[in-house]
């Protein structure tokens, strides 16, 4: 990953996909088994999709948002969706909760009790992210990189936060 500024981390598509694979290997090598993959949307969608395929487990999705604004970089109050989207009747057993990163940690801190309250048949929740920042109030069970401070991570899909459909149309 190319770190061009002290405060920013720039990630290419290849680096992003390889990071997902390496995180999956780390979880696999732990020997832990799960019944469900639950990703936090939007950041965890790609990770959840890949994990669901690699681990051959159903994918469930919970929409959560704390970043807003035109650039998506303004953190506000956390909003948790009303329910989990899944083909499964209910979340139960051992759940692997995945997201792209833990910034402040507030999302993971709020989501886990929310899940346990709504899905009492969950026996265990483990968490996994690619990046965890040192300022986080929680540290996930699995992570690939521990980052000092609060660098902004420029992920390859962020281009779509500011790209307009007219610009895409103009590309021909």
C-alpha positions as CSV (number, residue, x, y, z in Angstrom):
1,X,0.0,0.0,0.0
2,X,1.4,3.3,-1.1
3,X,1.6,5.8,1.8
4,X,2.1,9.1,0.0
5,X,1.2,11.4,2.9
6,X,1.9,10.8,6.5
7,X,-1.8,11.0,7.4
8,X,-3.2,9.2,4.4
9,X,-3.0,5.6,3.2
10,X,-3.7,5.0,-0.5
11,X,-4.9,1.5,-1.5
12,X,-5.1,0.1,-5.0
13,X,-7.7,-2.4,-6.2
14,X,-5.0,-5.2,-6.2
15,X,-3.8,-4.3,-2.7
16,X,-7.4,-4.2,-1.5
17,X,-8.3,-7.6,-2.9
18,X,-5.1,-9.1,-1.6
19,X,-5.8,-7.7,1.9
20,X,-9.2,-9.4,1.9
21,X,-7.5,-12.7,1.0
22,X,-4.8,-12.4,3.6
23,X,-7.4,-11.5,6.3
24,X,-9.4,-14.6,5.2
25,X,-6.3,-16.8,5.6
26,X,-5.7,-15.4,9.0
27,X,-9.2,-16.3,10.1
28,X,-8.9,-19.8,8.5
29,X,-5.6,-20.5,10.2
30,X,-7.2,-19.6,13.6
31,X,-9.2,-22.8,13.3
32,X,-12.4,-21.0,14.4
33,X,-15.6,-22.0,12.6
34,X,-18.6,-19.8,12.0
35,X,-22.2,-20.3,11.0
36,X,-22.8,-16.9,9.4
37,X,-20.8,-14.1,7.8
38,X,-22.4,-10.7,8.7
39,X,-21.0,-7.7,6.9
40,X,-21.6,-4.1,7.7
41,X,-22.7,-2.1,4.7
42,X,-21.3,-0.3,3.0
43,X,-17.6,-0.8,3.8
44,X,-17.9,-4.5,4.6
45,X,-19.9,-5.5,1.5
46,X,-16.9,-6.5,-0.6
47,X,-15.2,-8.3,2.2
48,X,-18.5,-10.1,3.2
49,X,-19.0,-11.2,-0.4
50,X,-15.5,-12.7,-0.7
51,X,-15.7,-14.3,2.8
52,X,-19.1,-15.8,2.1
53,X,-17.6,-17.4,-1.1
54,X,-14.3,-18.6,0.5
55,X,-15.8,-19.9,3.7
56,X,-18.9,-21.3,1.9
57,X,-21.3,-19.6,4.4
58,X,-24.4,-17.5,4.0
59,X,-23.9,-13.8,3.8
60,X,-26.0,-11.5,5.9
61,X,-26.0,-7.7,5.6
62,X,-26.6,-5.0,8.1
63,X,-26.7,-1.4,6.9
64,X,-24.8,1.0,9.3
65,X,-23.8,4.5,8.7
66,X,-21.7,7.1,10.5
67,X,-19.9,8.9,7.7
68,X,-21.8,11.5,5.7
69,X,-21.2,14.6,3.6
70,X,-20.5,15.0,0.0
71,X,-17.1,13.4,0.3
72,X,-18.2,10.8,2.8
73,X,-15.6,11.9,5.4
74,X,-17.8,13.6,8.0
75,X,-18.4,11.3,10.9
76,X,-21.7,11.8,12.7
77,X,-24.1,9.8,14.9
78,X,-24.2,6.1,14.1
79,X,-27.4,4.8,12.4
80,X,-28.1,1.1,12.4
81,X,-30.6,-0.3,9.9
82,X,-33.9,-1.8,11.2
83,X,-33.0,-5.4,10.4
84,X,-30.5,-7.8,8.9
85,X,-30.9,-8.8,5.3
86,X,-30.3,-12.5,4.9
87,X,-31.7,-15.6,3.2
88,X,-31.4,-17.4,6.5
89,X,-34.5,-17.3,8.8
90,X,-32.4,-15.9,11.7
91,X,-28.9,-15.2,12.8
92,X,-27.8,-17.9,15.3
93,X,-24.8,-19.7,16.5
94,X,-21.4,-18.3,15.7
95,X,-21.3,-15.1,13.7
96,X,-18.3,-13.4,12.0
97,X,-18.9,-9.7,11.8
98,X,-16.9,-8.1,9.1
99,X,-16.2,-4.5,8.0
100,X,-13.4,-2.8,6.1
101,X,-11.9,-0.9,9.0
102,X,-12.3,0.2,12.6
103,X,-11.8,3.9,12.9
104,X,-13.2,5.2,16.2
105,X,-14.6,1.7,17.1
106,X,-18.0,3.2,17.9
107,X,-19.8,1.2,15.1
108,X,-18.5,-2.2,16.4
109,X,-19.2,-1.1,20.0
110,X,-22.8,-0.3,19.2
111,X,-23.6,-3.0,16.7
112,X,-22.7,-6.0,18.8
113,X,-25.2,-5.4,21.7
114,X,-27.8,-4.4,19.0
115,X,-27.3,-7.9,17.4
116,X,-27.4,-9.8,20.7
117,X,-30.6,-8.0,21.7
118,X,-32.4,-8.7,18.4
119,X,-31.0,-12.2,17.8
120,X,-30.7,-14.0,21.1
121,X,-29.8,-17.3,19.4
122,X,-26.3,-15.8,18.6
123,X,-23.8,-17.7,20.8
124,X,-20.7,-15.9,19.7
125,X,-19.7,-12.9,17.7
126,X,-16.1,-12.5,16.4
127,X,-15.1,-9.4,14.4
128,X,-12.7,-8.9,11.5
129,X,-11.4,-5.9,9.6
130,X,-8.6,-5.1,7.3
131,X,-7.5,-2.0,9.2
132,X,-7.8,-1.0,12.8
133,X,-6.7,2.5,14.0
134,X,-4.9,2.9,17.3
135,X,-7.5,5.4,18.4
136,X,-10.3,2.9,18.3
137,X,-12.2,2.1,21.5
138,X,-12.4,-1.6,20.4
139,X,-9.9,-3.9,18.8
140,X,-11.5,-6.5,16.5
141,X,-10.7,-10.2,17.0
142,X,-9.0,-10.3,13.6
143,X,-7.3,-7.6,11.6
144,X,-4.6,-7.3,9.0
145,X,-3.0,-3.9,9.8
146,X,-2.8,-1.8,12.9
147,X,-2.4,1.9,12.1
148,X,-1.1,4.5,14.4
149,X,-3.2,7.6,14.8
150,X,-6.1,8.4,12.4
151,X,-4.9,8.2,8.9
152,X,-7.5,8.5,6.2
153,X,-7.6,5.3,4.1
154,X,-8.2,6.1,0.5
155,X,-9.9,2.9,-0.8
156,X,-10.1,2.3,-4.5
157,X,-13.9,2.5,-4.6
158,X,-14.0,6.0,-3.1
159,X,-13.9,7.5,-6.6
160,X,-17.6,6.7,-6.7
161,X,-18.3,9.1,-3.8
162,X,-17.7,12.1,-6.1
163,X,-18.0,10.7,-9.6
164,X,-21.3,11.6,-11.4
165,X,-23.2,9.6,-13.9
166,X,-22.7,12.4,-16.4
167,X,-19.0,12.0,-16.0
168,X,-19.3,8.2,-16.7
169,X,-21.5,8.9,-19.7
170,X,-18.8,11.3,-21.0
171,X,-16.2,8.6,-20.9
172,X,-17.9,7.0,-23.9
